[in-house]
């Protein structure tokens, strides 16, 4: 069953509180998960940012919106109960509660106005940014603020990775080798960049472009093949690289390309005894962004939440 959006969760969340008793938020999450017959796989789906389970986040925002409309109240941390207004709404036997329902309450309209002013300020600060190349199919009215933020981040990130890979494809072979050095050192391999620079391009053995330390002490080495290609890398190239590793009595290698690998190439890399990691163009761009190679931070946004431990003693 699809994970319900936060508006779909509003009515069943309020119905849980309809008995007039206090309820723990965590108990409500579990109860709603059972009501919507969510599987363990559904429960493990995370926000795009990876900061929280998607379903838990949506239940949290359903609670927030109901609270902003004064339909529920909370006197203690993590505990809620229904308000007189909430009782009155349930007495009408609504088939659904969503944002349009909550707009009949002035408190919720004030809440929406505050959010709108915040979004307008943010939009004014970023109006000169390039329009996203990747569009989302999500309905904004069904998404929580964190989901919308994550979706915007993912669009910007996808655009950046696409443009970055195009830049890499247009570089010279010598520059591409230097790029590989910078990336591997940024990932913690190769010891120092000076050591890595000596290793790359020195092997000269068929199928091997360079050797780099696996750790700063050089307890093991990794053999590298770097191909700035447009066409698909097939199984023969991987076989050639694997044979070169065997010739060096080595069992670890990384094959990096700006293009893609054929299915046969990937299958071959998975069945041989040598450990060969295949990194295609998209993965290369992702790693470059992750480790700040060829990119620089433009702005940072810090998402904060209430520090419940700070208020721990207040509710005792």
Secondary structure, DSSP 8 states (H G I E B T S, - for coil): -----TTHHHHHHHHHHTTSS-EEHHHHHHHHHHHTT--HHHHT-B-TTSSSBHHHHHHHHHHHHHHHTTSEEEEETTEEEE-HHHHHHHHTT-S---HHHHTTSHHHHHHHHHHHHHHHHHHHHTTTS---SS---S-GGGS-HHHHHHHHHHHHHHHHHHHHHHHHHTS-HHHHHHHHHHHHHHTT-SSSHHHHHHHTT---STT--EEEESSTT-SSEEEEEEE--SS-B-HHHHHHHHHHHHHTT--EEEEEESS-B-HHHHHHHHHSSSEEEEE-HHHHHHHHHHTTSS-------------TTTTGGGG-
